[in-house]
């Protein structure tokens, strides 16, 4: 653990993504956790990015893409160990993040297109439901 905290101090001010992804690799290789600490490490990776001011990570669930590519994830860890280099893991995680960004944008476009195609219903019942919903939201904010 001391190596991990020292590495974080030494890399302060470096690229936030490279630093968070490098942290990820170093942390998952800490014994005795041969397996099972990935989720916790990905959470810390996310927090590192948020603390670095990378607000976009709030909207990018890269965990999903990492888990969809679980075999490549483990291969990137093994390659990084074998080469004694952070690069395979950083490249893998960067690719996952980029893929997830693309998927979020595509999903947003799809939702926007669908919402443009729908005609608003202006029935009294729906208007009443909307007003009631607004009142509930407003009252919960007070």
Steps between C-alpha positions, in 0.01 A plus 500: 500500500785737576621469139155597375477815715856596413425458129191722536707773666771475232251524214299791636445752221533238225220421252196413713398203286847346478535547874160345585552209261856445630365505855249236392771260385726549800209456742365180342844344525528553877511167684314319649227602255566263212140559394199690623622853562431628146169665585649686793798608291272621218308706756825662619601555137170683450555709814852592390361632172224694675750650746715604204209704365401255226126561538414296190559178692175569686317410178723225362439156654823347369465212747243348264741491206781364717280214619374431148865452403604312812737263316690793345506665842680203653726474197599867536589436866710198402674690220578790731650259755703315239632819338531679837321790337182695563441548127287192416261573786485875432427432133229248583326725753528804271340300220218390734441860606494621138262220400271586787502870401399404146220277632367778726499746208322248274242425768442873548449548126257207493298638791496848346378359166229296673383799702477715184286234333251482787209740500431662835176392661314796640218317671374643828594181685863521388514872578366429848755225550777738395385769742472245782850369418640853506339568837651181642844593373473858624378389841788254534748781431369717782 
